[in-house]
Amino acid sequence: MLVQNLAVLVLAGFVGFMVISKVPTTLHTPLMSGTNAIHGIVLLGGLVVLGLGTEGVLNKVLLVIAIAFGTINIVGGFLVTDRMLGMFKRRPGGPGDSTDSTPSRGARS
């Protein structure tokens, strides 16, 4: 059983790497947002399982650690997504800004 689980883990890692490496860079931000939403569902499931009560202290400790890592992953993912989207926002004083005080090419002084 352990060998089968390890084989599935290795194959899932390989397939995940191959899928992610083929994603164009313009789709990374939407893909990350979708992944954060999926992790939110997983986190909610972990909280439900913890609330229903599990047998054994080790199971509870591992579940709390998994919930903590999932929370860090979600928060970090949303922070990175927000920062990436902020790179596409127009900054004041940039090209095309109507408050630009520099005269245009054809303006007379």
C-alpha positions as CSV (number, residue, x, y, z in Angstrom):
1,M,0.0,0.0,0.0
2,L,2.8,2.4,0.8
3,V,4.5,1.8,-2.5
4,Q,1.2,2.5,-4.4
5,N,0.8,5.7,-2.5
6,L,4.3,6.8,-3.2
7,A,3.9,6.0,-6.9
8,V,0.7,8.1,-7.0
9,L,2.5,10.9,-5.3
10,V,5.4,10.8,-7.7
11,L,3.2,10.6,-10.8
12,A,0.9,13.4,-9.5
13,G,4.0,15.6,-9.0
14,F,5.3,14.8,-12.5
15,V,1.9,15.5,-14.1
16,G,1.4,18.7,-12.1
17,F,4.9,19.9,-13.2
18,M,4.2,19.1,-16.8
19,V,0.8,20.9,-16.8
20,I,2.0,24.0,-15.0
21,S,5.1,24.3,-17.2
22,K,2.9,24.5,-20.3
23,V,0.8,27.4,-19.0
24,P,1.6,30.7,-20.8
25,T,2.7,33.5,-18.6
26,T,-0.4,35.6,-19.3
27,L,-2.5,33.0,-17.6
28,H,-0.5,32.6,-14.4
29,T,-2.5,35.2,-12.4
30,P,-6.0,33.8,-13.2
31,L,-4.7,30.3,-12.6
32,M,-3.3,31.3,-9.3
33,S,-6.6,32.9,-8.3
34,G,-8.5,29.7,-9.2
35,T,-6.0,27.6,-7.2
36,N,-6.5,29.8,-4.2
37,A,-10.2,29.3,-4.4
38,I,-9.7,25.5,-4.5
39,H,-7.4,25.7,-1.5
40,G,-10.1,27.7,0.3
41,I,-12.4,24.7,-0.1
42,V,-9.8,22.3,1.1
43,L,-9.2,24.5,4.1
44,L,-12.9,24.6,4.9
45,G,-13.0,20.8,4.7
46,G,-10.1,20.5,7.1
47,L,-11.9,22.8,9.6
48,V,-15.1,20.7,9.3
49,V,-13.2,17.5,9.9
50,L,-11.5,19.1,12.9
51,G,-14.8,20.3,14.2
52,L,-16.4,16.9,13.9
53,G,-13.7,15.4,16.1
54,T,-11.1,13.0,15.1
55,E,-9.6,10.1,17.0
56,G,-6.2,10.4,18.4
57,V,-4.0,13.3,19.3
58,L,-1.6,12.8,16.4
59,N,-4.4,13.1,13.9
60,K,-5.5,16.3,15.5
61,V,-2.0,17.8,15.5
62,L,-1.4,16.8,11.9
63,L,-4.8,18.3,10.9
64,V,-4.0,21.6,12.7
65,I,-0.6,21.7,11.0
66,A,-2.3,21.1,7.6
67,I,-4.8,23.8,8.2
68,A,-2.0,26.3,9.2
69,F,0.0,25.5,6.0
70,G,-3.2,25.7,3.9
71,T,-4.0,29.1,5.4
72,I,-0.4,30.4,4.7
73,N,-0.7,29.1,1.2
74,I,-4.0,30.9,0.6
75,V,-3.0,34.2,2.1
76,G,0.4,34.2,0.3
77,G,-1.3,33.3,-3.0
78,F,-3.7,36.1,-2.8
79,L,-1.0,38.6,-1.8
80,V,1.1,37.5,-4.8
81,T,-1.9,37.7,-7.1
82,D,-2.8,41.2,-5.9
83,R,0.8,42.3,-6.4
84,M,0.9,40.9,-9.9
85,L,-2.4,42.6,-10.8
86,G,-1.1,45.8,-9.3
87,M,1.6,45.8,-12.0
88,F,-1.0,46.3,-14.6
89,K,-2.7,49.4,-13.0
90,R,-2.1,52.8,-14.5
91,R,0.1,54.9,-12.3
92,P,-0.5,58.7,-11.9
93,G,2.0,60.7,-14.0
94,G,2.5,57.9,-16.4
95,P,1.9,58.0,-20.2
96,G,-1.6,59.0,-21.1
97,D,-2.3,60.7,-17.8
98,S,-4.5,63.8,-18.2
99,T,-2.8,65.5,-15.2
100,D,0.6,65.5,-16.9
101,S,2.0,69.1,-16.6
102,T,4.6,68.7,-19.3
103,P,3.7,70.5,-22.6
104,S,2.9,68.4,-25.6
105,R,4.9,68.4,-28.8
106,G,2.7,70.9,-30.6
107,A,2.0,73.2,-27.7
108,R,3.2,76.8,-27.9
109,S,4.5,78.6,-24.9
